[in-house]
Amino acid sequence: MLLPAHTFGGVFLTPEIPHTCVLPPGATPLPLSDTNTTSSSTFFNSTEPEKVSQCEYVMVVNDTEQVQQCTEWHFDNTTYGTTLTEEFELVCGKRFMRPVYQSIYFFGAFFGSPASGCLADRFIDESPRWLIVRGHHDRALQVLQKAARWNNTSLPPEHQLRKLMTDITEESMTNKTGRKRGIIAWIQNIFNQLYILIRTRMMRRISLCVFLSMLVTGLAYYGLSIGGESFNYNPYVYMALSGVMEIPGATVAIPIVNTFGRRKSNVFCYTVAGLVILSLYFIPKSIVWLSVTLAMMGKLTISAAFQILFLHSTELFPTEVRIRGSGTASMMSKMGSFIAPFITQSLRDVWSGAPSVVLGSSALLGAVSTFLLPETKGVPLYDTVATLESEALNWSERQNKKNKSNPEVRSTFTT
């Protein structure tokens, strides 16, 4: 319940609200044609700007007209009531602080995600690996047997499991013995923990594609979520509709991935989202209902893409780096969310069509990067990076042989 307040609270705390410069005695308004400074709103599509600047005015000093900066404004609180925008006058020269405020939450989450992933891969209390590393082999065996019963599956013979446990314990002790101490060693250890995600060929391909997909998905998802004011539409209704769209976005994804697989389903969702968002650029401002409808379609499909991507990426990373890889991927989605307010607000002031073009193109880029990932539906999860790379190499060798006899046969690892 608290997460949405942290994530989207800035939409209502630092919105762009109508305001009027309070002119001092003797001052006259400055026409916008005479200045490049304006505080008027611009939307996804072109709009007519205000006729006078709300950031500057003209004052006659010693019979000479001088342009001076406005220092006091009257704010229209009809829609939002009390806001930080009004309290700290986040307009004109300080308007850049509004997207900064909306992004600051993701700045912290950006650093927290990979750290939690690295720690979780190493210290998961009461997990079999945690117990094995600490020498509690009997307890670990009980946990494994219980998990096997719950999943209606079978385990290797007990002597093989105990041999594997012994090897894991010895490997862990060796790593601890050679571990250095100090801040430099700590940074080096973090680097080594993350470097494993890009060290080998198949892991590098998976990691880079997943990271890129997470980045553009976070950008498009959060950009659409906070873009209500861009459509000249009630921001509270827009936010409510945006939240409702996540329900079918999350639930529809389940039967889709079970039927068509992870990759094809996500490529479809990304493509639809990208085309829908790009089409907003061509919709006139006056047709509000159509703009909001298309935005909701984009939110539904990008929400579904987010759900599928989380599932797909979890299945792609081998067990030994799964949480580490997922945590780093989550970091990339936070980076996209961090950038989104600057796209929907700051860049929108430079070019009114920037949000729809950037967010739509990001979704299409997600479709391309997902297409380069292997399908995981019905494929056993890999336990180690070595197993993944070995399987990919075997697929490649078999592919080369099959291509000689049948050029149309394609490998899971190459499509």
N, C-alpha and C positions, 0 to 999 in steps of 0.2 A: 504493500500500500504506500510505503514511503518512497520507493524508487521512482515512480512517475513524477512525484512532486519535485524530487531533486533533478530529474532529467528534463522535464518540460516546464518547470516553474518559471523559468526566465521569460517564457512567452508572455506571461501575464504580469511579471514584475518589471520587465524592461521593454515594453512594446513601443512601437512607433505610433505616437498619438498626435492628433492635430494640436498645433500650438501657434500662437501669434505673438510677434515681437511687440513688447510694450515700448512705444516710442517716447523718448524724453521730450519736453517742451521745445518746440521749434524744429523738430526733426521731421523729415518726410520719408515715406517708403522708397525703397530702392527697387526699380523694375528689374526683373530677372535677366532681361536682355543686357543689363549693364554689369552683371556679375556672374561668376561661375559658382558662387556659393548659394546653395538652396537647401532647405529642410523639407521640401515637399516630397510626398511619397511617390515612388514609381513601382509599378507592378510587373508581373511576368510579361505582360504585354504593354504596349505603348499607352501612355496617358498624357493628358494635358497638364503641364505643370502650373503651379500657382503663378499669378501675374506679378507678385512682388516677393522679394526675399524676406524670410523670417529670421535671417542671421545677420543682416547688415541693414543699415539705413543711411540716409544722407543728412548731414548737419552742415549748416553754413557757419564757418568760422573765419572771421576777418574778411568778410565778403567773398570767401572761397568755399565752394562745395567740397566737403570731405566725406568719404565713406568710412563709417565707424561700425564696430562690432556691437551687436545687440547683447545686452547683459541681463535682460529680464524678459520673461515670457509669460503669457497666459495660456494655460493648458486646458483642453477640453476633456473633462473627466466623465463624460456621458457613458462611455463604454466600459472603461477599465476601473474607474474609481481612483484610489490612491495607488501610485506606482513609484518605483525607483527612478523612472524616467523623469517624472516631475520633481521628486524630492531632490535629486542631484542634478537636474537640468541636463540630461543626457541628450542634448540636441546640438546641431551645428558643429562646433569644433570638438565637442565631447560625444558625438553620436557613435563614434567607434567603440565606446565603452559598452554599448548595448550588446553587440555580438560577443565581446570579450566576456561579459558576465554570463551569457548563455553557454559559453564554451568552457568555462573554468572547471565545471564539474568533470568533464571528460578529460581535462588535462591531468587531473589526479588519477582518474581511472586508467589513463594511458600507461602510466608507470606501474600501477598496481596489478594489472592483468598478467604481464609476463612473470612478475615476481611470484605471484600466487601459483602460477603454473609450474615454475621450477621447484618451488617448495613442495607443492602437492605431489609431484612425481617422486620426491625423495622421502617425504614424511607423511604418509597416510596412515594415521593411527588405526591399529587393529586390522589393516588389510593383510592378506597373506604375505605379500612381499615385505611389508614392514616387520612382520613377525619373523620371517625367515632371516632378514638381515640382522636381527637382534638375537638369533639363535633359538627362537621359540618354535622349533620344528613341529612338535606334537600339536601345539595350538594351531599352527598354520595348516596342518593336515586336516584337523577338524573343520576349520573354516572352508577349506576346499571341498571336503566331502559334503558339507551342508549345502554349499553352492551347487554342487553337482546334482544333489537330490532335488533342489528347487527347480533346476533347469532340465531335469529329466535327461541327464547325460552321464557319461562314464568317464572315469579318470584313468590315467596310466597305472600300471602296477605300483604298489606302495614303495618297493625298493628303488624304482626309477625316480619317483617323486623325491624320496629322501636324498638320493644322489644329486639331483638337481638343486635341492635346498642347500646341501653342503657346498656345492660349487658357487652358488649365489652368495652364501655367507663368507666364503674365503675371498671371493672377488671384492666384496664390500670391505673386508678388513684390509686388503691390499691397497684399495683406494684411499682408505682413511689413513693408513700408515704414510703414504706418500703425499698426503695433502699438506699444502703450505698454509701458513697463517699470515694475517695482516690484510690491510685494505687492498693492496695490489693483487695479492693472491685471491682475495674474495672477488674482485672484478674479473680476474682471469678465469676463475671458476664459473662465474655467470656467463662469460663469453663462451667457454667450452660447452656449457649446458645448452646454449642457443645455437652454437655452431653446428651441432649434430643435425639440426634441422635442414641445413643446406650443404652438408659436407659431401654427400653422395648424390649420384645422378638422379635417381628416382625421388629421393627425399627432397632434393632441391626443386624439382619440378612440382611436386605436390605442395611444398611449403610456399613457394613464390606465387603459384596460382591461387592457393587458398588465401594468402595474405592480401593479394590484389582484390580478390572477390570480397573479402571482408571490408577492405577499405572503401570500395565504391558502394557496397551495400549500406554501410553505416552512413555514408554521405547522402545517398538517395533517401534512405529511410528517415533519417532525422531531418533532412531538408524538407521533405514533404510534411512531416509532423509539425514543424514550427512555421509552415508557410501560410497559415490562415490569413494573416493580415495582407498578404500579397494579392488576394482575390477580392478585396473590398467586401468581405463577408464576415458575418458575426464570428468572432474568434472562438467563443465558447461552444457554439454549435459545431464549428469546424473541428475543434479538438475532440468533441464528443463523437462525431461521425468518424474521425480518424481512429479513435480507439475502438469503435465498433467494427471497423474494417479488419482489425487484427484477429477477431474471432473467426470469421471464415477463412482468413489468410492462414491461420494456424491449423484449423481443423481440416480444411480441404487438402492441405499438403499431405496428410497421412495417406488417404487412398490413392492419391496421385503417385507418390513415390513407391507405394507398394505395387502399383500396376505398371508404371512406365520407368521405374528406376530413379536414382538420384540425379544423374547428370542431365538426362533429357528433360525431366520435370523442371529443373532449375534453369536450364537454357530457355525453356518456354516462358517461365515466369519473368526472367530478366528481360527477354525480348519484348514481351507485352508491356511491362512496366516502362521500359525505355521509350517505346513508340508512343505510349499514352502521354508520358511526361513531355516528350518533345512536341507533341501536338498542341500543348498549352501555349506555345509560342505564337501559334496562328489563330488563337481564339480571341475575338474582340473583348475588351473589358466589359462591355455592356451585357454580354451573355454570361452572367455570373453562374447560373445553374449548370451550364455545360462545363465551365471551368472547374467547378467544385466536383461535379460528377466524374470528370476525367482524373482529377487529383485523387479522388477516393478509389478509383480503379487502380491507379498507380500505387496507392498505399496498400491496397489488398494484395496485389501481386508482389510487391517488394517485401511485404511482411511474410508471404508464403516463401519467397526466395530466401529470406533470412532463416526461417525455420529449417528449410531443406539444407541450407548451407551448413548450419550447425551440425545436423545429423551426418551429412556427407563428410565434413572435415573430421569429425570424431572417428568415423570408420576408416578414413584414409591414413591417419597417423598410427603407427605401430604402438602397441601397448606401452613399451618402455618410454615413449616420448609423447604419449597421447595428451596428457594434461598439459604438458609443457608446450606442445604445438598448439593446442586449443587456446591456452592462455595467451600465447603470442599472437595468434590470429584474432582473439578478442581485442588485443591491444590495437591492432590495425583498424578494427571497426570503430574503436573509440577515437582514433585519429580522424577517420572520416566524419564522425559526429562532431568532433572539435572544429573541423573546417566548415561544416554546413552553415552555421550562422553567418559567417563572413561571405558565403556565396549568396545566401538568400537576402542579406541586408546590405553589406558594404559593396559587394560587386554589383548588386542590383542598382545601386545609385549611379554606377558608371555606365552600365548597359542594362536596360530593363529586361531584355530577353535572356540574360545570363543564367538565372536560376533554372529555367526550363531546359535550356541547352546543356548546361553542365550536368544537372541531375539526370536528365534523360540519357546523355552520352555515357555517364557513369554506369547506369543500369545495363546499357548495351555492352560496355566493356566487361561487366560482370558475366554476361552471356558468353563472351569469347573466352575468358579465363576459365570458366566452368567447363566449357567444351573440351578444353585441353586436359581435364582431369579424368582419371579412369573411373569406370562404374564400379560401385561396391555392392550393389544389390545381389544377394545370394552368394557373395564372396566371403570366405572365412577371414576374420580379422587377423592381422599379422602381429606377432608378439614382439619381434625385434626388428631393428632397421636392417640387420644383416639378412634376415629372412625375406624381407620386402625386396631388397636389392637382388638377392639370389633368384627369387621368383620372377622378377622383372627381366633378369638376364636370361632365364630359361624361356620365358615367353618370347623374348627377342630372337633367341636362337631358333625356336620352333617356327616363329613368324618368317624368318628368312628362308627356311626350308619350304614352308607352305607357299610363300610368294612365288617361288620358282615354278610350282605346279599349278597354283591358283592365285593370281594377282589380286583377286577381290577379297581374299580372307584377310581380316585385320585383327590385331591383338587388342585385348582390353587395355594394356599398358600404353598403347600408342594412339588411342582414340579418345 
